[in-house]
Amino acid sequence: MTDTILVQDHGTWTEITLNRPDRLNSFNDEMHLALRAAIEAAREGGARAILLTGAGRGFCAGQDLGDRDPSKMDGPPDLSRALTEFYNPLVRLIRGLDFPVVCAVNGVAAGAGANVAFGSDIVLAAESAKFIQSFAKVGLGPDAGGSYHLTRLLGEARAKALALTAEPLPATTAAEWGLIWKALPDDALMDEARALTARLAEGPTLGLGRIKHLIHAAATNDLDTQLDEEARSQKICGESPDYAEGVSAFLNKRAPRFTGRKP
C-alpha cells in the first residue's frame, strides 16, 4: 500500500491528493502508478467527477530528478521511457475520462506537474501559485502534453516564451491569459474547488462528458467534421434520462435531479 497519494471518496466524486510534500509532490514511478490506479478505480467505481490537488506547499514539481541523475547511471538515461510508460498514459487517461477533472493548484506547479494540471478540464489555482515550464533549465523540451496545451491555450508566442525562458508565471496572470479558469485567494481555493467538483458530479454526466470531448476535438477538426460530431453527440444525449429530466425540470420550474445514467 502506498502513501504517495491520498484518496477521499465523496460518493459521486473522488478527491485525489499528490502526497510527497517533502519533494514538492514530484513524480516517481510509485506515485505515477498509484495516481493512475486511483483515477481508474474512481472511474470503475462510478465517480462522476475527480478533484486533483497536492499536499503541502506545492502542487507538483514535475519529475523527481533524484531518480534521473546521469552521474549515478552507467550511461545516458532513456527519458522517453518515462513518457511512454508514465506521463503519456496519465495525460491520455485524464483527457479521455467521460466526466470532468478539476485541478486545484495549491502551490508551485513546475515542468510535468504544470502540464498535467493543464491536461485537466478546469484548473483553479491559489493566487500564490506559480506555473513554471522548467524544462529549459535542464536542457529538455516540454513533455506531458505541455507543447500541445500551451500552444492551443496561449498561442505560439506566449508558449515559446514560457518554454524558452522558464520564467515563473503567476497564477493571476495565468488566469488573465486564459491558461487556467480562476486564481483564488489561497484560503478559498479548496472550498471552491470541492464545491465545484461536487456540483459537476451532480450534473448530467453524459452531457458533460460530451462537452469535454467536443471541445477537445475542436482543436483539430474542421467545421464540417465538428458539426457532424455535434449532431452525433446531441443524438446520444437526447436519448439519455438526464435530457428528459432536464427538460422536465425546466418546464416545471424546479431543480433537476440528474443521475448520470447512460441510455
matplotlib code that plots the C-alpha trace (Angstrom):
import matplotlib.pyplot as plt

x = [0.0, 1.4, 1.1, 2.3, -1.3, -4.3, -7.8, -11.2, -14.4, -17.2, -19.8, -20.4, -16.9, -13.3, -10.6, -7.1, -4.1, -0.5, 1.3, 5.1, 5.2, 8.8, 9.6, 7.0, 4.9, 7.4, 6.7, 8.5, 7.4, 5.5, 3.4, 2.7, 1.3, -0.7, -2.2, -3.2, -4.7, -6.7, -8.1, -9.0, -10.6, -12.7, -13.9, -14.7, -16.4, -18.9, -17.4, -18.9, -16.0, -12.5, -10.6, -6.8, -4.6, -1.4, -0.3, 1.8, 3.1, 3.3, 1.1, 3.7, 7.4, 7.3, 9.8, 11.8, 15.3, 16.9, 15.7, 17.2, 20.8, 23.1, 26.1, 24.6, 24.0, 26.2, 25.1, 22.7, 19.1, 16.3, 13.9, 11.4, 10.6, 9.2, 7.0, 5.7, 5.2, 4.1, 3.3, 1.7, -0.7, -1.6, -2.4, -4.4, -6.3, -7.3, -8.2, -10.2, -12.4, -16.1, -16.5, -14.8, -11.5, -11.0, -7.4, -6.7, -3.2, -2.3, 1.3, 4.1, 3.4, 6.6, 7.6, 5.4, 3.5, 2.2, 1.4, -0.6, -2.6, -3.2, -4.5, -7.3, -10.7, -11.0, -7.9, -8.2, -5.1, -4.2, -3.1, 0.3, 0.8, 3.2, 3.4, 6.9, 8.0, 11.3, 12.5, 14.9, 16.8, 17.9, 18.3, 14.9, 11.8, 8.3, 6.6, 3.3, 1.4, 2.9, 3.8, 0.2, -1.8, 0.4, 0.2, -3.5, -4.4, -2.0, -0.8, 2.7, 4.3, 3.5, 4.0, 7.5, 8.4, 7.3, 9.2, 12.3, 12.8, 11.4, 10.2, 7.5, 4.0, 1.9, -1.5, -3.2, -1.5, -2.3, -6.0, -5.8, -4.2, -6.8, -4.4, -6.5, -10.0, -9.5, -7.0, -8.4, -7.3, -5.2, -7.6, -10.6, -9.1, -10.0, -13.5, -14.3, -12.6, -14.6, -17.9, -17.3, -16.4, -19.4, -21.7, -20.3, -20.7, -24.4, -24.8, -25.8, -22.7, -23.2, -23.7, -20.7, -18.6, -19.7, -19.0, -15.4, -14.7, -16.3, -14.1, -11.0, -11.9, -12.4, -8.6, -8.1, -11.4, -12.6, -16.0, -17.9, -16.4, -17.2, -20.8, -21.2, -19.7, -22.1, -25.1, -23.9, -23.5, -26.9, -28.4, -26.6, -27.5, -31.1, -31.7, -30.5, -32.6, -30.8, -32.0, -35.6, -35.1, -33.5, -36.4, -39.0, -37.3, -37.1, -40.7, -41.9, -39.6, -37.9, -34.3, -33.2, -32.2, -29.7, -28.5, -25.7, -27.1, -26.5, -29.4]
y = [0.0, 3.4, 6.7, 8.7, 9.7, 10.2, 9.3, 10.5, 9.0, 11.6, 9.2, 10.9, 12.3, 11.5, 13.7, 12.6, 14.4, 14.0, 13.2, 13.6, 17.1, 16.8, 16.6, 19.1, 16.1, 15.4, 12.3, 9.0, 5.7, 4.7, 7.9, 7.5, 4.0, 4.9, 8.0, 6.1, 3.3, 5.8, 7.5, 4.2, 3.0, 6.2, 5.6, 2.0, 2.8, 5.2, 8.6, 11.4, 13.9, 14.0, 16.7, 16.5, 18.6, 18.4, 18.2, 20.8, 24.0, 22.8, 21.1, 19.2, 20.0, 17.6, 14.7, 13.8, 14.4, 12.4, 9.4, 10.7, 11.7, 10.8, 10.8, 7.8, 5.8, 3.7, 5.8, 8.5, 7.8, 7.0, 9.7, 8.6, 5.6, 7.8, 9.5, 6.3, 4.3, 7.0, 10.6, 9.9, 7.3, 9.6, 12.6, 10.4, 8.9, 12.3, 13.7, 10.6, 10.3, 10.7, 13.1, 16.3, 16.5, 19.6, 20.5, 22.7, 24.0, 24.9, 26.0, 25.7, 23.6, 23.0, 21.0, 18.0, 19.0, 22.1, 20.2, 17.5, 20.3, 21.9, 18.5, 18.7, 20.1, 23.0, 24.4, 26.6, 28.0, 29.7, 33.3, 32.5, 29.6, 29.8, 27.8, 27.1, 25.4, 24.4, 22.1, 24.5, 24.7, 21.1, 21.1, 19.5, 20.3, 20.2, 16.9, 15.6, 17.4, 20.8, 21.8, 20.8, 22.5, 25.7, 26.3, 25.8, 27.7, 30.6, 30.8, 30.3, 33.5, 33.0, 29.2, 29.7, 32.5, 30.5, 27.3, 29.1, 31.3, 29.0, 32.2, 31.6, 32.6, 33.8, 32.3, 35.6, 36.2, 32.6, 33.3, 36.6, 34.9, 32.1, 29.4, 28.4, 29.1, 31.1, 32.3, 32.4, 33.6, 30.8, 30.2, 29.9, 27.5, 24.1, 25.1, 26.4, 23.5, 21.0, 22.8, 23.0, 19.3, 18.3, 20.4, 18.9, 15.4, 16.1, 17.3, 15.4, 13.3, 12.1, 15.6, 17.0, 14.2, 15.1, 18.8, 17.8, 15.6, 18.0, 20.9, 18.6, 17.6, 21.2, 21.8, 19.6, 19.2, 21.3, 23.0, 20.3, 17.5, 19.3, 20.0, 16.3, 15.5, 17.9, 16.2, 12.8, 14.0, 15.5, 12.2, 10.3, 12.9, 13.3, 9.6, 9.8, 10.0, 13.2, 15.1, 14.1, 15.2, 18.5, 19.4, 18.4, 20.4, 23.4, 23.3, 22.7, 25.3, 23.0, 21.9, 18.9, 15.6, 14.2, 10.6, 10.4, 7.2, 6.4, 5.4]
z = [0.0, -1.0, 0.8, -2.2, -2.9, -0.7, -1.8, -0.4, -1.7, -1.6, -3.2, -6.6, -6.8, -5.7, -4.3, -5.1, -3.4, -4.5, -1.3, -1.4, 0.2, 1.2, -2.5, -3.6, -4.8, -7.6, -9.5, -9.0, -10.5, -7.4, -7.4, -11.1, -10.7, -7.6, -9.2, -12.3, -10.3, -8.2, -11.3, -12.8, -9.6, -9.4, -13.0, -12.4, -9.1, -10.8, -9.9, -11.9, -11.2, -9.8, -7.9, -8.2, -5.8, -3.9, -0.2, 1.5, -0.1, -3.7, -6.3, -8.2, -9.1, -12.0, -12.2, -9.2, -10.7, -7.9, -9.9, -13.2, -12.2, -15.1, -12.7, -11.0, -14.2, -16.5, -19.5, -20.6, -19.4, -21.9, -20.9, -23.5, -21.3, -18.5, -21.1, -22.9, -19.6, -17.2, -18.3, -21.6, -20.3, -17.4, -19.6, -22.0, -19.1, -17.7, -21.1, -22.1, -19.0, -19.7, -16.8, -15.6, -13.8, -11.7, -10.7, -7.6, -7.9, -4.3, -4.9, -7.4, -10.5, -12.5, -15.5, -16.0, -12.9, -14.6, -17.8, -16.0, -14.5, -17.9, -19.1, -16.6, -17.6, -15.1, -13.3, -10.2, -8.5, -5.4, -6.0, -4.6, -7.0, -10.0, -13.2, -14.5, -17.7, -16.1, -18.9, -20.5, -17.2, -17.5, -21.3, -22.2, -24.2, -22.7, -22.0, -20.5, -23.2, -22.5, -26.1, -27.1, -24.4, -24.0, -27.8, -28.0, -24.9, -25.3, -28.9, -30.2, -29.0, -25.3, -25.4, -26.8, -24.4, -21.4, -22.5, -23.7, -20.7, -17.9, -16.2, -13.5, -14.5, -11.5, -11.2, -11.6, -14.9, -16.0, -15.3, -17.2, -20.2, -20.2, -19.3, -16.2, -15.1, -12.0, -9.4, -5.9, -2.5, -1.0, 1.9, -0.5, -3.0, -1.7, -0.5, -4.0, -5.8, -3.7, -4.2, -8.0, -8.2, -6.1, -8.4, -11.5, -10.0, -9.6, -13.2, -16.4, -16.6, -20.1, -21.5, -19.5, -21.0, -24.5, -23.9, -22.8, -25.8, -28.3, -27.2, -27.3, -30.9, -32.0, -31.8, -34.8, -36.6, -39.5, -39.2, -41.2, -39.1, -35.9, -36.9, -37.6, -34.2, -32.5, -34.2, -33.1, -29.5, -29.5, -30.6, -27.8, -25.1, -26.4, -25.7, -22.1, -18.9, -17.9, -21.0, -20.3, -16.6, -17.6, -19.9, -17.4, -14.6, -16.9, -17.9, -14.4, -12.9, -10.5, -9.9, -12.0, -10.4, -12.7, -12.3, -14.9, -16.3, -20.0, -22.2]

ax = plt.figure().add_subplot(projection="3d")
ax.plot(x, y, z, "-o")
ax.set_aspect("equal")
plt.show()
